[in-house]
Amino acid sequence: MLCRDASAQQTVFNVPSGDVLDRGKVYGELDLTYNPNATSSGFTQRVVAGIGHRIEVGLNLNGIGAPGLVRTTPTPTFKWKAYEDGKREWALLLGDDVFIPAQNRAYNLGNYAYAEVTKTWRTKTRATVGAYHFTRDVVGLGQRAGGQFAIEQPVGTRVTLAADWYTGTHALGYVTPGVVVKITSRFTWYGSYQIGNSGLSKGNHQLLTELGWNIN
């Protein structure tokens, strides 16, 4: 399986978040996974830009890991907040990622499409419920479709407790609980642990940590 982290732009941990950058804003991120049982690691770099009309576009660099073959895969991404009510309680987001393998290719071209709804309460708790589709060979040997979910709860102004989940048995099939800490106005640290939907007894669980930077 190629994709250790197919996240699209701004995410909770893996599942796309309900946030969309304002026009002209740019965000960068470095993600690191580490599996202590297999002593394996994966790296994903991401840059995202807001282009207005509640749309952000980005570029992920997926498929970099060790040990094993490096399958560098540039991935253009798109996320659109198609609807948000006047109270900013409900929102509908649509997104798409295009996987373009550039090194040790296992397939020629891949795609991840999703739609999700977010609900935010007065406590600032936000829930995300959505559905996804991956074309064959991106996260599994065949096509994959299912649900994607997230919950976020701010604790004060700098800390957020969160978790997200992709259903199914594939390279993104994890429940991921963790914490998000706003270190400074620009720098954010994400700490989490991924728990596989299957294969736990065989070591299908790993650390995920992310470093995010608001460039402007």
N, C-alpha and C positions, 0 to 999 in steps of 0.2 A: 504494500500500500504506500502510495506516494505521500499523501498529505498529512503531516503531523499537526499542522495548524492552518486550517482553511478560513480563518476568521476574516470577516469583511469589515475593514475600516475600524471605526470606533466600536469596541465590543465591551460586554460585561467582563468575561474572560475569553470565551470562544464565540458565544452567540452574539450577533450584532445588537448593539444597544439602541435605545430610543433617541440617542443624541445625534444631531447633525451639525457640523461646523457652519458658522456664519460665513458669508461671502468674504474671501480674502484670508481667512484663518487657515493655518497649516499646523498639522500635528504629526509627530514622529514617534515610533515605538519599536522596541526590541523585545522579543519574546524568547524565553529559554525553557525547554522542558528537559527533565532529567529523570530517567527510570533507574532506581537503585538496584533492581533485580537484574536487569540486562546491562547495566552500566552503559546505557546509551543516552544520547542527548540530541535535541533538535533545536534549530534556530530559525526564527522568522523575523524579518525586518519589514516595517510598514511605514508609509508616508501617506497622509490624507490631507485634502484641501477642500474647503468650502467654496462652491462656485455660485451660490445664490439660489433663490427659489426653493429653499429647503433641500438642496442637493449637495452631496459631497462625493468626490471621486478620489481614488487612491491607487497605490501600487504596492502589493505585497511581494516579497521574495521568499517563496516556500521551497520545501524539499531539501534543505541543508541540514544534515545530521551526521552523527558518527556513533558507532562504526557503520560500515556498509557503504553502498554506492551513494554518492551525492547526486541528487536529481534536481538541480536548480530549476525553479519554475517561476518566472515572472508572472504576476497575476494582477491585471487591471481590475479595479473594483468600482462599484457604483451603488450608492444608497440614496433613496428619495423618501422624504417624509411626505407622503401623498396627501395626508389629511391630519389636521390637529384642531380640536375644538377650541372655542374661545376661552375656556377656563384652563386649557392645557392639561386636561385630565385624560383624554383619550387621543391616541394617535395611531395612524396606519402607516407602516413603512414597507417599501418594496426594495429589493436589492438583487444584484447579480455580480458574480465574479467569473472571469474567464481565465482558465489555466493554460499557459503556453509553455510546455516543457522545452527546456533549452539544453539540457545535459542528461545523458543516460536515459533517454526518453522511454517510458513504458506505454505511452499513448501519444497521439498527435495534438489533441486539443480537448479541453474539458470545461465543464461549466457547473456553477452552483447558483441556483436561483431560490429566493425565499420571499415570503410575505409574513408579516407579523403585526400584531396589535399590542399596544402598551396602554396600561391603565395606571395613573398616578393618583394617590390619595393625599389628603391634607397632611398626613404624617410624613409625606415625601416618599413613602413606600411606593415602589414601581414594580409592576409585574409585566412580563412579556410572554405572549403566547403566539406561536407561529408554526409554519410548515416549510419544509425544505425539499429540494430535489438536487441530487448530484448525478451527473452523467457517469457512465461506466469508467472504471479504473482510477477515478480521482481519489475516493476514499475507500473503495472496495473493488472487487473484481467485476461486479455488475453495477447497474444503476442502484441508487439508494434514495429513498424518500421517507419522510417521517416528520416528527414534531421537534420544535426547538423552543425552549422555555428559559425564563430567567426571573429572579427576584432580587431587588436591591433595597437596602434599608440604611439611610444615612444615620450615623451616630455622632452628633455634633457637626461641626463644619468641615472637618478634615478626614473623617473616617467613614467608610461605607462597608457594611457587611453584605455579601452578595453570594449568589450561586447561579450557575446555569447548567443546562442539560440538553444534549442531542440524543434523541432516541435511536435505537437500532444498534446493530453489530457491525462496526466499521472503524476506520481510523480516527473518527471524531466522536465515537460512541462513549461519552463520559458524562458523569455528574461531576461538576467542578465547584465546590464551595471554597470561599476564601474571603479576603479583606482587601479593600482598596484604600490607600492612604495618600492624601494630598500633602506631599512633603513641603512644597512651596507653591506659589501661584502658578508656576509653569511645570513643575516636576511631580509626577505621580508614580507610586510604586504599587504593583499588584502582586499579592502573594496568595497562592491557591494550591490545591491538591486535586488531581484528576483521578476519579474512581471509575474503572471500566464497567460498562453495562454487562460484560461477560468476561470470563477468564481471570477473575481476581486471584484465584488460587494459583494461577500460572504467572502471576506478577504483572497483570494488566492494570497498573496504577502508577502514577508518576507526579513529580513536582512540576508546577508551572509558575514561573515568575515573569513579570513584565515590567519594563521601564518605559514610561511615557513622557513626552516633552512637548508642551505647547510652544511652538517656535515663535509665534507672534500673538 
